Amino acid sequence: MPDALSSDLLDQLRDYVDREIRGGFTAVGDIPQAAVAFLADEADPNVLRPHAEQCTAETLVALTEEQRSWPEQTDCDRLDVAFARLESAGILARQDFSCCQNCGHGEMWALLQEALAQGRSARGYTFYHQQDTESAVEGYGLCLAWGATEAGDDALASVGHEVVAVLRAEGLRVGWDGSTKRRISLSLDWKRRRE
């Protein structure tokens, strides 16, 4: 039996593990260590570790059971298809990409330059970052950033409109007023499957 943790710290641990498992991008085997690192300033890592492992196992079992009642195609499945379609159409598309929007734009620009240097067609990009994933898991929807290889608002708006069209074609609920100053928003029910 692991050493006791305060109820507040246990709640923080459970919330963190739940977000990571439901987010669907962090490997299950990495989640306990990530949870320990997240709370390392709050408690002894040797005390946290068994709680993190137990919480991860319990949350995964609960999610596996819950998945049985999910529809055949979830909004996350639709999002996967939309991002694959965008990628094949010359718009680099990344999910849970980078830590924040500023870093994401810089890293996407580097990927664009790499793709162009390899002779691949790339007109632009779209992504959502790790904080966006957390927001979506918590039920607040998802926001997408995007950019274009060509300069100017017309090129940027063109990529934005193409991203929106593909998302809508996959049945996702999209909100965007066409402004190049605003991110594209999605109202979705975050259900990302885990094996």
N, C-alpha and C positions, 0 to 999 in steps of 0.2 A: 504494500500500500504506500503510495507516494506521500511525502510530507505535505501537511496542509498548506493551502494558500488562502488568502483572504477572499471573501466572496466577490469583492470588486475586481481583484486581479484575475480570478477565475472567469468572471464575466468578460473582461477584456480579452483574455485568451480565447474563450469560446467565440467571441465576435470576430476576432482575427482569423481563426481557423475556418470558421463558417464562410467568411468572405473569400478566402483563398480557395477553398474547395468548390464553392459555388461559382467563383469566377471562372474556373475551369482551365486556367493556363499554367499554374504552378504544378509541377510534378508532385504527386501525393507524397512521395518519399522525402521531398524537400520541405514540406510544410512544417513538420515539428521543429526543425532547426531554424526555419525562418521565424516561427512564432517565438522561439527562445530568444533569438536576436532582437526581435521587436520589443520584448519585455525585459531585456537583460538589465536595464537600469532600475527595474522595479523589484527584482527578486534574483536569488542565486540561480544561475542557469542549471545547475545540477538538481535543484528542486523543481524548476519549471519543466525540464525535459520530459519526465514521465507523465506529467499532466498534459503536455502538448501532444505526446504520442497517443495517449488514451483519448483525448479530445478529437484528434484527427481520425482515429479509427471509428469512434462513435458517430462522428459527423458524416463520414463516408458511408457507413451502414445506413444512416437515416436518409441520406440523399439517394442511395441506390434503391431503397424502398420507395421513396417519393417518385423517382423517375418512372416507375411502373404505371403511374396514373397520368403521365404527361401525354400530350397529343403526339401523333406520329412525327409531325414536323413542328418544331418550336421556332420562335423568333430568332434564336441563336443559330439554328440550322439555316434559316432564310438569310441571315447575315453572312454566314459562311459562304453560301452560294453566291450572294451578291458580291462579296469581296473577291471570290475566284473569277467571276465574270469581269469585274473591273480590271483585275490583274491581266487577264487574257486580252483585254481591249486596250492595253497600254497605259493604264492608270495603276501605279503601284499601290497596293492596298495592304495595310498591316493592322492587326488587332492586338490590343494590349501592348502597344509598342511604345517603349521609352517611359521615363518616369513622369514627364510633364509635357505640356504643349510646346514650350520653347525648345527643349531638347529634341522632341519629336520632329519638329520642322527641320532642325539642323541635321539630324540623322537621316531623315527622309531625303533631304537634298543630296546628301552624300550617296545614298542608294540610287537616286536618279542619275547622278553623274556616272556612277559605276555601270549602271545599265546602259546608258548612252555610249560609254567608252567600249562596251562589249558589243555594240551594234544592235542592241535591242531597242525596240520602239517604246518610248515612254513620253507621254504628253503631260503627265502630272502624277499626283499622288493623293491618297487619303489615308487617315489613320485615326485611331483613338488610343489614348495612353492609359497607363495603369490606374491613375486616379479616376479616369472615366469608367474603367471596368468596375472599380469599387462602387462608384455612384450607381451604375446600372444594377449591380447585384443588390444594392440597398433599395432599389425600386424608384430611382430618380430619373430613369431614362439614360440615354447615351448621346454624347455629342461627338461629332466627327470634325476633324480639321482637314484641310486640303490645300493643295498648291498646284501651280502650273510651271512647266518648263519655260514657257514664253512669258515675257514681262507684260504687265498691264492688266487692268481690271477686266477687259473683255476676255482674255485668255483664262484668267482665274475664274470668272463667272462661268465660262464654258465648261471647265472641269467640274465645277460645283453642280451645274445643271445635269451633267452626265452622271455624276455620282447619285444625285437625287433620283433620276429616271431609273437607274438600275435598282436602287433600293426599293422604289415603289413597284417596279415590275415583279419583284420577289414578294410583294404583299406586305412590306413593312410600312408603318405609319411614320411619315417623314414630315418635319416642320422646318421650313426655311423660306425666308422672304426674298431670296435672291441677292441679298446684300453680301458683298465680298468681305464685309467687316464682321459678319456673324458666322458662327459654326452651324453646321447642319445638325439638327436634333432628331432623335428617334424616340418615340414612345414605344417601349417594348417590355414584354414580360420575360425577364432574364431567366432562361432555363437552359443551361449549357450542360450537356450530358457528360458523365464520367463513366469510364469503363469499370 
